[in-house]
């Protein structure tokens, strides 16, 4: 078992060596942290601006739908203002009139 651990450690050491050669340490300077935070803030602002834009679109769509729901009833005709029972009674009355006239 210890042979497998030694082999695994050798492979892991080789992997770390490849990683260090592919990603060298950045040179430390006095501007390192301020530049790092500028990059972090820039990415954070991109994400927040996308979310903010999506929220603004949703709010605008909701307001438009609410406005349409408030305006549409004013454009509907008064003939639709009765209940369902009134509409059925009016239809039955016209059928009875046709029956009595002999047209049906």
WOVEN-V500656 format. One line per field, one symbol per residue. ss: DSSP state (H for helix, E for strand, L for the rest). phi: phi as a letter, one per 40 degrees, with the letter a starting at -180 (. if undefined). burial: + if it has 9 or more other C-alpha atoms within 8 Angstrom, else -. Layout:
ss = ???
phi = ???
burial = ???
This chain:
ss = LHHHHHHHHHHHHHHHHHHHHHLLLLLLLLLHHHHHHHHHHHHHHHHHHHHHHHHHHHHHHHHHHHHHHHHHHHHLLHHHHLLHHHHHHHHHHHHHHHHHHLLL
phi = .cccccccccccccccccccccbcccccaccccdcccccccccccccccccccccccccccccccccccccdcccccccccccccccccccccccccccccgcb
burial = -------------------+------------------------------------------------------------------+----------++-----
